[in-house]
Every structure is written in structure tokens, then in C-alpha cells.
Amino acid sequence: MKASAKVQVVMSNSAKKLILASTSVYRRELLERLRIPFDVISPKVDETPLPSESTLALALRLAKAKAAAVAKDHPEAWVIGSDQVADLCGAAIGKPGNFERAMAQLQLMRGATVTFQTALCLMHGDVETTINIPTEVTFRKLSDDVLEAYLHAEKPYDCAGSAKSEGLGISLLESIRSDDPTALIGLPLIALSGLLREAGFLIPNKTSIN
């Protein structure tokens, strides 16, 4: 009986196909922490906000849309979609793309609290769960010289809000409040681990233990 149970554990995750619907290297690196085999496919999704759409509604809609865009071509797989929208007083703050816009973002957020809405969707056929993990980030009141030095050192132009908490950007922050610490980086692993376990994935899996 023990031998057959062991075979079931070893085969469990390998029998399931998992896809991360994302172009983000940060999400890919985060998912690798769970040591589950997965593929990465870029979803083709228009991320333009709808008229009067809240930042929370936008994040939830895009996370589901990304998962659905990949799931329609891979009905056998479990697909992870995620999206993050930074919210300052109800206004969305996107990826700056260059130094000038990043500087303007950091000046705007100086001394303020920004809510990062990180939505997560796990989809398999008609089965779908979409949730949001908010993270409240308070920025320090720092001089322009400090902000410029940070931007030249980190170049966080592909990061919403321009402050990479996993890097030097942590020095710009006064506090972080969240139930899921990796949500701020782009993928809430506490919540995701729970959803994957409910879907039948074993975390940790014995095959991932050396």
C-alpha cells in the first residue's frame, strides 16, 4: 500500500499541465519557487481600461482575460493569469517606460500611500477562480536627488509605480501592508499555493525534494 501511494504522489503533478499566461519575468521567477513544472505562454490581451473602470475591476478583468486567452487553446491545462494595477487616490499608475515618467511617478507618490491591486485567476475549462490581493505601500518623503539616484541605479521602467521592492526600491518605502508578501512583486504565492492545492497539485511535491 505504501508503494502505490508513493507512486501516486510522484505522478500527481507531472500528470497535470500548468501554464503561466504572462510575459513578466518577475512572475515566472516567482512561480519557479513552487517547483512545479510549468510552461509560459504570452496572452494577447488589450489592457486598455474601460470607461469609469476602477483599478480593482481592471486588475480582476485583465487577470481573467489573460488566463482565458491562453486557456481557449489549451483546454487540458490549468492556466494562471495575473495582473497588477497601482492605485493612487483612485487613479491607475502604470509602467513608466522611461526616466522622465518614472521620476514624475515617484514625485507624485512621495509621502503617499499607494494600493497595489494584484489579481489572480486560475482557470481550467469551465472552472475559474479569480481573486484580488491588495497591498498598501507608503512611500517616504525623499528629495529629488535621492529619487534620481535610485532611478539611475535601478532603472525600474518596466515596473508599475517605479519602485521595485525586491531591489533597491525597498529603500524608498516606509511600510508595506499585505497578507501575501509576493503580491507586490506580481504574483501572490500564498493565495496561488492554496488554489493549486485545491486543484490537486502537491506543494511541495516529493519529486522537487533533493
Beta strands, then each sheet from edge to edge (+ up, - down):
strand 1: 18-21
strand 2: 39-41
strand 3: 78-88
strand 4: 91-93
strand 5: 113-124
strand 6: 127-139
strand 7: 173-177
sheet 1: 2+ 1+ 3+ 4-
sheet 2: 2+ 1+ 3+ 5- 6+ 7-
end
